[in-house]
Amino acid sequence: MQHGVLTPVEPAMPFHTRLPVITPSGNNKAIKGEMEIKLDIYNPISPYDTIAFDFYIVDRALHKSNTVSTPLIVVQK
């Protein structure tokens, strides 16, 4: 966020991570839960003071999940 406006920015390097294989037993293979991923995004010269991320998961069959957004994150400088 810069001057009160949230502006989409493409990161210099994409953020990718792998999750462990999770296969529920039984007929219902739906998975619901929370995950936490730590990112090193410190940039003291960035003009932005608040950020948010949109993310999705791609499964082994290359199905893309719904896109979810984080709440606003205030950057400590």
N, C-alpha and C positions, 0 to 999 in steps of 0.2 A: 504494500500500500504506500502510495506516495501522494502527499497533499490530500489525503482523505479518499483517494480513488484506488480501488483494487485493479491492477493492470496485469493481464496475462504476460508472463515472461517465460521464454524457453530457456531452461538451464543450459549452461555451457556443456554439461555432461549429464546424460539421462541417469535417473536413479532406478536401478534394477536390483532386485534381490530374489533369492529363491526361498521358498517355504518348504518345510519338511513334508514328505508324503503323508497325507492324512486320508485314510480310506475307512469310512465307518462300516461296521458290520450290519447285516440285515439288508432289507430291500430298499429302504429310504437312504439314499446316498447324499442327501442335502446336508450341508455343513453351515453352521452359524457360530460366530464367535467374535472375539476381538484379537487384534494383533498390535504389537508395538515394534516400531522400527526406528532406530536411532540414526540420524543423519548429521553429518558434520557440514553445516551450512554457514558457518561464521564468515562474514565478509564485511570488515569494518568500513570499507569505502563504498558499499552499496547505498544507493539513495533510498532504499526501501526500509521502513521501520516495522512493517507488519506483513506477514506472509500467510499463505494458505496453500494446501496441496490438493489436487484431484488425483485419485488413484483408482486402479482396477486390478483384478487378478485374472490371469489366463490359466486355464487348467491344461492337463496333459493332452486333451483332445482339441486344444486351441480355442475353446469357448471362452469368450470374454465376459466377465461379470459386469454388473451395473457399476457405473462410476460413482464414487463416494468422495465427498469433500471434507477436509479437516475444518475445524473451527479456526478462526483467525489466531495466529501465533505472533505475539509481540517479540521482535528481535531485540535482544539486549546488546547494546554497543558500548 
